[in-house]
Amino acid sequence: MAKVALYNIEGAKTGDMEVSDAIFCADVNKTVLHTVVTNYLANQRQGTQSTKTRTEVRGGGIKPWRQKGTGRARQGSIRAPQWTGGGVALGPKPRSYRYNINKKVKRIALKSALSVKYADYKVFVIDDLSLEEIKTSKIAALLKGLEVNTKALIVTAEADENVYKSARNIKGVTPTHVGTLNTYDILNHDAFIVAKNAVEKIEEVLA
């Protein structure tokens, strides 16, 4: 089985831990990764953008000038798309960008993303990632001990308010838990910092 280094809450190495080859050493499917990330970003879109058509713009009820004899191009309304202040032709309207993909595809993507981090030596397993109180300095000390000064994803087994509130105001650090873990967040962060019990839960879910 594959092995990853095990650290304590201060960021000091305490040993090694075996992890599942099927999850952390899986074949990386770039096509599936692209599919899942595109789906995630599409589902985040609010779809509230809106423009007015010529029927919704105020004014323009009368014909600007008579049809013939002026030497100018014929016009029916000053609210037509070619006029300044006119309506927008084929502009966006509120819509939903959401669409679903197969759960099996999401699982393959998660395994691929975790395997990418493992191959890049960016997986840091913490023996006991828990705090007795909300203390940002504890998380900062952990990052310093791990020599992580880039974007980091901190994953706990369950929602942990102390860890969440201690880490959320550190620039580039995103706290989350296994229940909300997704492919985009894994790939969008350089370091994958995860609690030991969270690794066990990930292996249980993706096995």
C-alpha positions in Angstrom: 0.0 0.0 0.0 1.0 3.6 -0.5 2.3 5.6 2.4 2.0 9.2 3.4 3.8 11.1 6.2 1.9 11.6 9.5 2.2 14.9 11.3 1.0 16.3 14.7 -1.0 19.5 15.2 2.3 21.5 15.3 3.4 20.2 11.9 6.1 17.9 13.1 6.4 14.5 11.4 5.5 11.6 13.8 5.6 8.6 11.4 3.9 7.2 8.3 0.4 6.0 7.4 -0.7 3.5 4.8 -3.4 4.7 2.4 -5.4 2.9 -0.2 -3.7 2.5 -3.6 -7.2 2.4 -5.2 -7.9 5.9 -4.0 -4.5 7.7 -3.8 -2.7 5.9 -6.6 -5.4 5.5 -9.1 -5.1 6.3 -12.8 -5.7 10.0 -13.4 -8.5 10.5 -15.8 -8.1 14.0 -17.2 -11.2 13.9 -19.2 -13.3 13.0 -16.2 -11.6 15.7 -14.1 -12.5 18.3 -16.8 -16.1 17.1 -17.0 -16.6 17.3 -13.2 -14.9 20.6 -12.7 -16.9 22.1 -15.6 -20.1 20.8 -14.0 -19.2 22.2 -10.6 -18.5 25.7 -11.9 -21.6 25.6 -14.0 -23.7 24.7 -10.9 -22.2 27.6 -9.0 -23.5 30.1 -11.5 -26.5 32.2 -10.3 -27.9 32.8 -13.8 -29.4 36.1 -12.8 -28.0 38.2 -15.7 -30.7 39.9 -17.6 -31.2 42.4 -20.5 -34.3 44.2 -21.8 -35.6 43.5 -25.3 -37.1 46.2 -27.4 -40.6 45.4 -26.0 -39.4 46.0 -22.4 -37.4 49.3 -22.9 -39.4 52.4 -22.0 -40.4 54.8 -24.8 -40.4 54.5 -28.6 -44.1 54.2 -29.2 -44.2 56.6 -32.2 -42.4 56.1 -35.5 -39.4 58.5 -35.6 -40.1 59.8 -39.1 -42.3 58.9 -42.1 -41.4 55.8 -44.1 -40.6 57.5 -47.4 -39.3 60.8 -48.8 -36.8 61.8 -46.1 -33.7 60.2 -47.6 -32.9 58.4 -44.4 -33.2 54.7 -43.6 -36.7 53.6 -42.6 -37.1 53.3 -38.8 -40.0 52.0 -36.8 -39.0 52.7 -33.3 -36.2 54.5 -31.4 -36.1 51.5 -29.1 -34.9 49.1 -31.8 -31.5 47.3 -31.1 -29.6 49.6 -33.4 -30.5 52.7 -31.5 -28.7 54.1 -28.5 -30.8 53.2 -25.5 -32.7 50.6 -27.4 -33.3 47.0 -26.5 -30.8 44.2 -26.7 -31.1 41.6 -29.4 -30.6 38.0 -28.3 -29.3 39.2 -24.9 -29.1 37.0 -21.8 -32.1 36.3 -19.6 -32.3 34.6 -16.2 -31.8 30.9 -16.5 -30.4 27.9 -14.6 -27.0 26.5 -15.7 -27.3 23.4 -13.5 -27.0 20.0 -14.9 -26.3 16.6 -13.4 -23.6 14.0 -14.0 -23.3 10.4 -12.9 -22.3 9.7 -9.3 -19.7 7.1 -10.6 -18.1 9.8 -12.7 -17.8 12.0 -9.6 -16.2 9.2 -7.7 -13.6 8.6 -10.4 -12.9 12.3 -10.5 -12.3 12.4 -6.7 -9.9 9.5 -6.9 -8.1 11.1 -9.8 -7.8 14.4 -7.9 -6.5 12.7 -4.7 -4.0 10.7 -6.8 -2.7 14.0 -8.4 -2.1 15.4 -4.9 -0.4 12.3 -3.7 1.8 12.1 -6.8 2.9 15.7 -6.2 3.7 15.0 -2.5 1.0 17.5 -1.5 -1.0 15.3 0.9 -0.4 16.0 4.6 -2.1 13.7 7.1 -2.6 15.1 10.6 -2.8 12.6 13.5 -5.3 14.6 15.5 -6.8 17.7 13.8 -8.9 19.1 16.5 -8.8 22.3 18.6 -10.2 22.9 22.1 -10.9 26.5 21.2 -11.0 28.8 18.3 -7.4 29.7 17.7 -6.1 31.0 14.4 -2.5 30.9 15.6 -2.8 27.1 16.0 -3.6 26.6 12.3 -1.0 29.2 11.3 1.6 27.2 13.3 0.5 24.0 11.6 1.0 25.5 8.2 4.4 26.9 9.2 5.5 23.5 10.5 4.3 21.8 7.2 6.1 24.6 5.3 2.9 25.3 3.4 2.7 28.9 2.3 0.3 28.5 -0.7 -3.4 27.7 -1.0 -4.3 24.9 1.3 -7.4 22.8 1.8 -8.0 21.6 5.4 -10.3 18.6 5.7 -11.8 17.2 8.8 -14.0 14.1 9.2 -17.0 16.0 10.4 -17.9 19.7 10.5 -15.7 21.2 13.2 -16.6 24.7 14.2 -13.3 25.4 16.0 -11.2 24.3 13.1 -13.4 26.1 10.6 -13.4 29.4 12.4 -9.7 29.2 13.2 -8.7 28.6 9.5 -11.3 30.6 7.5 -9.6 34.0 7.9 -6.2 32.8 6.8 -5.6 33.9 3.2 -5.6 31.0 0.8 -6.8 28.5 3.4 -10.2 26.8 2.9 -11.6 24.6 5.8 -14.1 21.9 4.9 -15.1 18.3 5.9 -15.5 15.0 4.1 -19.2 15.5 3.5 -18.6 18.6 1.3 -15.3 17.5 -0.3 -15.3 18.0 -4.0 -12.9 17.6 -6.9 -12.7 21.4 -7.7 -11.6 22.3 -4.2 -8.9 19.6 -4.2 -7.5 20.7 -7.5 -7.8 24.4 -6.8 -5.6 24.2 -3.7 -1.9 23.4 -3.7 -1.8 21.5 -0.4 -4.2 18.9 0.8 -4.2 18.8 4.6 -6.4 16.1 6.1 -7.1 14.6 9.4 -6.3 10.9 9.9 -9.9 10.0 10.7 -11.0 11.9 7.6 -8.7 9.8 5.4 -10.3 6.7 6.9 -13.7 8.1 6.1 -12.7 9.0 2.6 -11.5 5.5 2.0 -14.7 4.1 3.4 -16.8 6.2 1.1 -14.8 5.7 -2.1 -13.9 2.1 -1.5 
